[in-house]
């Protein structure tokens, strides 16, 4: 758990993403095979959050909706 204290949602989203990505990269560098997942309350919010993570192209971000067809194939390709 890494706390982030920010009350502006857009700034908080950016800080959370940056912190999470830095931790993920650190873990990968230390030999851990981790993935990062951001769970959202709805598709609109998922689109907002995905927009932030999409800048980290080296980590190959993907977006999965709970009712998405071929969801299991997408999940298998992530791991």
C-alpha positions in Angstrom: 0.0 0.0 0.0 1.4 3.4 -1.0 -0.8 6.3 0.1 -1.6 9.2 -2.2 -3.2 12.3 -0.7 -4.8 14.5 -3.4 -8.3 15.8 -3.4 -8.5 16.9 -7.1 -9.6 13.7 -8.9 -7.7 14.4 -12.1 -4.5 15.1 -10.3 -5.0 12.2 -8.0 -5.5 9.9 -11.0 -2.2 11.0 -12.5 -0.3 10.6 -9.2 -1.8 7.2 -8.6 -0.9 6.0 -12.1 2.6 7.4 -11.8 3.2 5.8 -8.4 1.7 2.5 -9.5 3.7 2.4 -12.7 7.0 3.2 -10.9 6.3 0.4 -8.4 5.5 -2.0 -11.2 8.7 -1.1 -13.0 10.7 -1.5 -9.8 9.1 -5.0 -9.2 9.8 -6.1 -12.8 13.4 -4.9 -12.5 13.7 -7.1 -9.4 12.5 -10.1 -11.2 8.8 -10.2 -10.3 6.3 -11.0 -13.0 3.6 -8.6 -11.9 0.8 -6.9 -13.8 -1.0 -3.7 -12.8 -4.8 -3.5 -12.8 -7.0 -0.5 -12.3 -10.6 -1.4 -11.4 -13.3 1.1 -12.2 -17.0 1.5 -11.3 -18.2 1.8 -14.9 -17.1 2.0 -18.6 -17.0 5.8 -18.6 -14.5 5.8 -15.7 -12.6 2.9 -17.2 -12.1 5.0 -20.4 -10.9 8.0 -18.3 -8.4 5.9 -16.4 -7.2 4.0 -19.5 -6.4 7.3 -21.1 -3.9 8.0 -18.4 -2.3 4.5 -18.5 -2.2 4.4 -22.3 0.8 6.8 -22.3 2.9 3.9 -20.8 3.1 2.1 -24.1 6.1 0.0 -23.0 3.8 -1.7 -20.5 1.2 -2.6 -23.2 -1.9 -1.3 -21.3 -5.2 -2.9 -22.3 -8.8 -2.3 -21.3 -11.2 -5.0 -20.4 -14.9 -4.5 -19.7 -16.7 -7.1 -17.7 -19.2 -7.9 -20.5 -16.6 -7.8 -23.3 -16.7 -10.7 -25.8 -13.5 -12.8 -25.9 -12.6 -11.5 -22.4 -10.9 -14.8 -21.5 -8.6 -14.6 -24.6 -7.6 -11.1 -23.7 -6.9 -12.1 -20.1 -4.7 -15.0 -21.3 -2.7 -12.6 -23.5 -2.0 -10.3 -20.6 -0.3 -13.0 -18.5 
